[in-house]
Every structure is written in C-alpha cells, then in structure tokens.
Amino acid sequence: MTTAIERALSEFVSALVKADGGEIYVVSATADDVHLHLTGTCAGCPGATMTRERLLEPAVHGVAPKATLKVTTGWRVPDGATKID
C-alpha cells in the first residue's frame, strides 16, 4: 500500500507542495490508515488544511478509498518517514 500511496503523491501533489516550499513524508500507510507529514514552509501554515482537503485526501482516497488520513505538520520529520520526491 505504501508504494501506491507514494506513487499517487509523487505524480502530482508533491510538485505543488514543493512549489510553495513544502515537503511531504509518508509516515505509515495501510489500506485502513495513512499518516502523512508536511514540513518545510507547510509546517504551521494555515493553508495546510486546504492542502489536506484539496490535494492529499483526493490522492490518497484514489488509491485507498476507505483509509483514514492523518496529516501532521512540523519541522521535525517523524522517525522512519519516507520523503516523497
């Protein structure tokens, strides 16, 4: 599941987030739960909610329709997280 999520995010979403100076990390991903982390200029940004609703949720639910999405933000990247390029 992680590979499918990573592919979905890297194809389109990552470039948009990077354009604003942010980065996306996959902390964990299963068919039921996906945890993403936003860092860079996304850390603490009020626009992170819109990024979640308009970009991250559609991309994740396109691959894992029933997954619960958790999105965290901050400068510190969680241990074991994979950066999406």
Secondary structure, DSSP 4 states (H G I P E B T S, - for coil): -HHHHHHHIIIIIHHHHHHTTEEEEEEEE-SSEEEEEEEETTTT-TTHHHHIIIIIHHHHHHH-TTPEEEEEE-SSPPTT-EEE-
